[in-house]
Amino acid sequence: MRFTKRNILLLGFLLMGCSKPKGGETIPFPNTNGYYTEGSKLMKNGSFRELRGTDKMSLWDWNYDVISSWGMDITRECIDMKCTSDEDLQSLVRLARTKGFVIILTAFWYDSDAFPNGSTPYPDCQLLGTTPTLDPRYPVIMKRWKQIARLFANQSDVWFGIWNEPYDWNKANTASSEQWLYDASAITDSIRQTSANNILVVCGNAMGQGHEPFLEKGAQLLSGRKNIVFDIHAYSTFWNIPASEIESRLNELNNLNVAPVIIGEFADNGTQPYQDIITACRKTHTSLLAWLWGQYQDPFSSVFEQYCGEKRNLN
């Protein structure tokens, strides 16, 4: 999400107050081959999967009933890399799993004072806009990622969103594809040291709106690596373009046959372009998640609910 949307965060903390599920018990995991990547395809048990879902802050709203009723099957959960405990992570996974959802545990904040054990005020608690390996929080965040990876190792319905919206939003100032490759390789290899092969979800540059590093360096990132998904955040700065052009960009990425592409954020609560993005994702069978559950506005809300309920391509 873009920086200008972050002012919703503290308000959300005040408004959301549902109790969480009890933790501590073993989290059942289906005895199947699960999710994995195969070239540009997202697979489950040997079949292609196209997912539709939402970004969510379940740490303040432990409710999957409505999103499940919409026909969604994936959430991207915002977590704090210092303040979100193992117990809370297990509760998030348990809740998603009871509804059959894939869950992307995504690094959004570090030490946010919105949590009882946090001390850093908004917006400085955010990770977005930074160069990961140059961020002073990087070593402790990677230590935490290793802990999380061991906690959910090889549970294929638990994916790791390694760093939310890195680098400057302006493509004139954002990180180069070479810097992106360096950071993505370092984070991926560090997590893989735990032997966890869970899918890793990697944003591009320009706070997630830049897909160019996927085209220019994606093959190098996937050389000797697997189970990586490229994540695009499609907002008006660089994605307010006709559906045919969005479709062309997605097809160009798919034709590389390097890694699956998802759109992990779009719509900006209904005030950003969305119809062309939905149209392009429908045609290219691209998995799509909307920002942010609990803040959808009509007409977007009705359009997206209908889209989530459509038949998927599961061949």
Secondary structure as UniProt FT lines:
FT   HELIX           3..5
FT   TURN            6..7
FT   HELIX           8..15
FT   STRAND          35..38
FT   TURN            39..40
FT   STRAND          41..44
FT   TURN            45..46
FT   STRAND          47..48
FT   STRAND          52..56
FT   TURN            58..59
FT   HELIX           65..69
FT   TURN            70..71
FT   STRAND          74..80
FT   TURN            81..83
FT   HELIX           86..98
FT   TURN            99..100
FT   STRAND          102..109
FT   TURN            113..114
FT   TURN            116..117
FT   TURN            122..125
FT   TURN            128..129
FT   HELIX           132..134
FT   TURN            136..137
FT   HELIX           138..151
FT   TURN            152..154
FT   TURN            156..157
FT   STRAND          158..161
FT   TURN            171..173
FT   HELIX           177..192
FT   TURN            193..195
FT   STRAND          200..203
FT   HELIX           206..208
FT   HELIX           212..221
FT   TURN            222..224
FT   STRAND          228..234
FT   HELIX           236..239
FT   HELIX           243..256
FT   STRAND          261..266
FT   HELIX           268..270
FT   HELIX           275..284
FT   STRAND          287..290
FT   TURN            293..294
FT   TURN            298..299
FT   HELIX           300..308
//
